[in-house]
């Protein structure tokens, strides 16, 4: 690496760390896990996985697309005990990571290109809707009674009437800045936090509406509880996490770096997930939004991912008191934007333009995922894809 590459990667890594920090915190909390869990993942992704994959410019870390899976595992495995559920979810992460490593050695990564695009986009649209359905209540400062996506949407009018004005103000300021920021060289999330954190401090926002972190980063590690891993629920989430996490990661690599060795990149994600899960982190993938931002920031090599992890380590060890002043509503606003991107009307329209059959696959996958779960939604979407393909073949004959 020459001097110009070093400077470019150092600058890009710093900018990506500023984008990643609030998103890692938000993804963790939306997943029912301690806020620090996502930061642990991003650090492991940068400091370890950077050197194992073949993709030079992808940024690895926790992703909004896995929130639905993780929070489901935490609730079901913990049976009401969120701490126990989190620890058992870490065991699921360990098992899924080992499976990813095995699959990478079996040369399965190349099959990621064969997954029907309409099924993938339908699944991601459903995830986006679920994220928005959950996070809008956080932005309002209300704890909803409902748990399922449709029930959460139906409960929205009640939450609006019960909204905490101060919490809502923090969320709306963040939304406004993120969606209307004209400053291209500074991450909008950083601009938002620079404004919202002092306002929240000045207005004395209650601590229950702020990020909670351990006083010492080194005391924040948690370890897996393997007691429920062999249960039907444990096995189900191992399978779902492996499937969805691997697919999302491989699709990002394909989109940004077509010459990468997909199996090598899957191996790097698997090793990173194994270490992160053993330390209390969330599952990681090659994350598309941060990866694109990395490219746009002028990154040249995999060192930008390393520097992004290193800067995050510096932030959480030296700036914990500042991070604890971040309003949860601000993180919810950031996740709302992410959810909207996944489920934007444009995604529905683009699929519709590809043909009524693709739109049907997309819509059915999305609706079944919302109504049942991701595994069933993807399975039904794949089945419908091949049934439609079969019917077309028979019609030609």
N, C-alpha and C positions, 0 to 999 in steps of 0.2 A: 504494500500500500504506500503510494507516494504522498507527499505533503498536501497536495491539492485534494486528494481523496480523503485524507485524514480530516482536513478542515471541513469539507462538505459533510462527511459522515458525523462528525462531532456536532456540527450545527443542526443537522437533521435529527440526530438522536435526542438533542435537547428539546427541540420543538415538539417531537413526537411524545416525549415524556410529559410535556405540559398538557398535551391532548389526552394522553393515556391516564394520567393520575385521576382526574374526576370521573372518567368513564369506568376505570377499574373499581373505584369506590361504589359507583352507582350500580354496576352490574352485580357486585357482591351483595349489596343490600337488597336489590330486587330478587336475588336468588335465595334469599333467606339465610345468608351466611354473614359472618363478621366482615365489616368493610375492608379490613386489611387483607382478606383472602385473595381478592383480585390483584392487589399490588404484589403479593408474594408470587403469584403466577407470572405476572409481567416481568418481574425481576429474574425469575428462573428462565423464562423464555429468552430474555436478552443475554443473560450471563452464561447460559449453558447451551440452549438450543441453537443459538446463532451459528455455532461452529459445527453443527452436525448435519444441517440440511444443505440442499444444493441451490435453493432459491436465494438470490443475493439481496433482494430488496423487500421481501415480505416482513412485516412486523407481527410477531406472535404474542398472544396474550389472551385474556378472557374476552368473551364476545357476547353481545346481547342475544345472538341467535341461540345460545345454550341456556339462557335464563329459565325458560319454560321447563327444560329437562331437569336442571339442578334443583329448582324450587319444588318440583314435583317429587323428586327423590328425597329431599329434606323432609317434606311433609309426610310422605308415605312411610319412609323408613323410621322416622322419629315418632310417628303416631302421636303427634301433639307436643313432643319434646323437641324444640328446635335445635338445642345444642347437641343432643344425641343424634338427631337427624343429620345435622351437619357432619358429625364425626363418622357416621355410617355412610354418608355420601362421599366422604374422602376415600373410603374403602372401595366404593364403586369406581371412583376415579383411578385408583391404583389398578384394579382389574381391567378397566377399559384401556389404560395405558399399556399394560402388558399385552393385551389383545392387539392393539395398534402396532406394537413392535413386531409381534409374530406375523401379522398381516403384511407388514412392510417387507419382511424376509421371504414371504411367499409370493412376492411380486404382484400383490393385489391392488396397489396404488393406481396402476394404469386403467383399472376398470372404473375409476371415478368418472372418466370421460363418457361412459356408457349410460350413466344415470339420466333418465328423461328430464330435460330442462324444465318442462311445465310442472312436473312433480316437485322439483326442487324449489322453483319460484312460488308455487302454491303453499309449500311448507313454510317458506320464509315469510310469505305474506301473513299467514296465520300467526306465526311467532310475533310479527310486528303488531298485529291487532291485539294479541294477548299482552304484550309489553305496554301498549298504550292504555288498555283497559285497566291495568294494575297501577301504572304510574300516575295517571291523572288524579287518582284519589290521594296519592302522596303529595302531589303538587297543590291540592286543595287543603292539605293538613288534616285529612280525615282517614280513619281506619275503617275500611268497609267490612260489612258482615259477610258478604258473598265471597266465593272462592273461584267459581267457574267464569270463563270469559263473558258469556252472554248475561249471566247474573250480575257481573260487575258493571257491564254497560247499562243494564236496567236500573242499577242502584245509583247511577251518576246524578240524576236530578236531586236525590236526597242528599248526596255529598255536597252538591253545589250550594244547597240551602244551609248546610252545616259548616261551610268552608271557614277556615281560619284566615281572616283578612291579611294578617302580617305574613303568614306562610305563603299564601297565594301571591302576595306582592313579590316575594323573593323569586317565586317560580316564573311569574310573568315577566319580570325584568330579565331573567336569564333567557327565556324564550325569545323575547324581543331582540336581545343582543345577538344571540346565536343565528337567528333567521334573517336579521337585517344588517349584520356587520359588514361594513365596507372596507375594513382594514384587512387586506389579504395576507400580509406578512406575519401577522400575529394571530395565533389560534383564537377563534371566537370564544371558546370555552374559557381561555385565560382572561380575555377581556371581561367576560361575564363575572368570573370569580373575583377579579380585581375590584369590581363595583359592588357585587352582592355581599361579599364577606364583610367589608367595613359597614355597609348599611345594616346588616343583620346584627353586628356587634353594637352599633350605635343604638339600634332600636331594642336591644336586649332580648333577642329571640330566645325562647325557652330551649334548654339543652336537649330536650326530647326531640326537637326538630333539627338538631345538628348532628354531624358525623361523630360517632363514638369510636375512639381508638385506644388501645392499651397505652399506658404512659411510656412504656419501653417497647420498641419494635421487637427486640429479641425475646420478649415475653409473649409475643403474639402468635407463636407457632402452635398448631394443634396437630393431633395425630389420629390416624384412622381407627375406627372401631369396626372390626371385621365380623362381628357377631351376627349380622343379618345379611351378609353377602350371599350366602347360599340359598336364601329364601327366593320365592318366585319374584317378589318385588325387586330384590337386589339384582337378580339375573336379568330381569326385564330392563332395568335402567343401565346395566352394563352394556347390553346389546344396543339400546337406543343411543347412548352416549358415544359408543364406538362408531355407529353408523353415521349419525348426524354430524358429530365432531369431525370425523375423517372426511366426509363429503364436503362440508363447508370449507375446511382447510385446503383440500385439494383443488376445489373450484377457484379459490383465491389465487393459488399458485399458477393454475392454468391461465387465469385472466391476466396476471401481471408478469409472468415469466414462463413463457411456453416451452423454453428449452430446459427447464428444470427436470431433474429426476424425481418423479412423483413418489416413488418408493422410499428414496432417501429422505425426502421431506416428511413423509409420514413417519419414518423412523425418528426423525428429530422431534416431531410433535409428541410421539409416544414416550420417548425418554424424558422430555420436558414435563409431560403430564405425570409421569411416575414420580419424579422428584418433587414437583409442586404438590401433588396429592399427599405424599408422605409428610410434607411440612405444613399442610393446612391450606393449600391453595386451590383455586378453582381449576377446572379443565381449561386447556388452552387450544387455540387453533391459529392458523395463519389468518389474521383478521383483515378484512378487505378495506375498511375505511381508513384505519391507521396505515395500512400498507400503501394505499393510494396517496395519502398525505406524505408518506415517506418519499415516494417517487417525486411528488410535486416539490418537496423541499430540497431536492437535489442530491439525495443519497446516491452513493456510488457502489458501496460494497455491503457485506453482511455486518460490518462493524457498526453501522448506524443502529441496528437492532441491539447490539451489545451496549452501545452508549445509552440508548433509551432505557435499558434495564439498570445500568449503573447510576444514571441520574435519579431514577425512581428510588433506588436504595439510599442515595444521599438525601432526597426529600423526606422520606419517612423516618430517617434516623435523626435529622436535624430540625425538621419543620413540623413535627407532630402537633404542637400547640396551635399553629396556624391552620393545619388541615382540619382540626377539630372545630373550627369556626365555620366550616362550609355548611350551608343550609341543605337539608335533604331535598327540599323543593327544587333547588338548583340542579341537583343530580337527576331528579325526576324529569325536569324539563329537558335535560340533555338526552335522556333515554326516550322521552316522547318523540324527539326529533329523529332519533335512530329508528324507533318503531315505525314512524310515518314513512321513512325512506324505504323500509322493508315492505310496507303495505300501501304504498302510494297509489292513487288512482291511475297514475301513468303505467304502473306495473300491470294492472288489470287491462288497460287499453292496449298495451304492447302485445300482450298474450292474445287478446281478441283479434288483433290485426294478423296474427299468425294462422288463424283459422278457428272455426267454431269447435273443432275437435280438441285443439290445444287449450282453448278457453274452458271447455268442459272439464278436462283433466286438471287444470289449474284450480278451478272453482271447487270441484269435488274434493281435491286434496286439501284445500284451505278449510272448507266447511267441516270435513271429517276430523281434521286436526283440532279445530276449535271445539267440536262437540265431544270427541272421544280423547284421543291423544296423538302424539306425533307418529308413533310406530304404526298405528292403525291407518292414520291419514296417508302416510307414505306407501304402505302396503296396498291400500285401495287405489291410490293414484297409479302405481306401477301396474296393477292388475288391469285397470281401465285402459291404460296406454296400450298394453299388449292385446286386449280384447278389440280395441278400435283398429289396431294394426292388422289383426287377424281378419276382422270383418272386411277391411279394404282389400286384403289379398284374395278373400273368397269372392268378393264382388267382381274383381278383375277376371277371375276364372269363370 
